[in-house]
């Protein structure tokens, strides 16, 4: 495999990897890898309302993940 073929294969594998990561985040309630990633980002799984991941084309950032957490009451009346 020459250098051009190797670069092309690396890029193709990267695109497949992005799709896999988006799928994992979108199935975070069942996916152990996504749960571990969320925990490593200091999220408590019990406080997460939802996670949505999308693949962005044409940008340096290839994947965007939005995480919504439950708000706790902060005021006591």
N, C-alpha and C positions, 0 to 999 in steps of 0.2 A: 504494500500500500504506500503510495507516494504521499508527500506532505499535503497536497491539495485534497486528495481523497480523505486523508486522516482529519483534516480540518472540517471538511463537509460532514463526515460521520460524527464528529464531536458536536457540531451545531445541531444536527438532527437529534442526537441523544439528549441534548439540553432542552430542546422543545418538548420531547416526550417526558422528561423529568418535570418540567413546568406543569404539564397537564396532570401528572401524577400528584404533585404537591397541591394543586388547586382542588383536585378530587378529595385528597386526604383532609384538607381543612374544611371542605364543605360537608364532610362526614365525620366531623370531629367528635361527635357523641359516641361513635363506635370505633374510631380509628385510634389505636394506641400511640402511633407516631405523632399524630396531630395533637393529642392530649399532652404528650411529653413536650412538644414544642411550645404549647400554650403555657404549661407550667414553667418552662425555662424562661419564658417572657414575663414571669411573675404574676400570671393570672391564676385565680382560684377557679377551678372548673365549676364548682357549685354556684359561683357568682355570674357565670356567663349566660346571657340570654340567647344570643346567636352569634354565629361566625359565618361570614360570607367571603369567599375568595373568588377573584376573577383574574383571568389572564389578559394582560394589556399588550396590544401589539403596537409597534412603532414607538415605544418608549424604552429608555434604559431600564426602568423598573418593569420587569416582565410580569410580576404577580403582585396584586394588591389584596390585602386581607383586612377586612373590617370586623372588629370585635365589639359587641355590645354587652355591657355588664349591667347587672341589677344595681340600682341605687339604694343605699341604705338611708333610713331616716337620720337626719343630722340635727334636727331641732327637737327639743323636748319642751312641750307646753305645760 
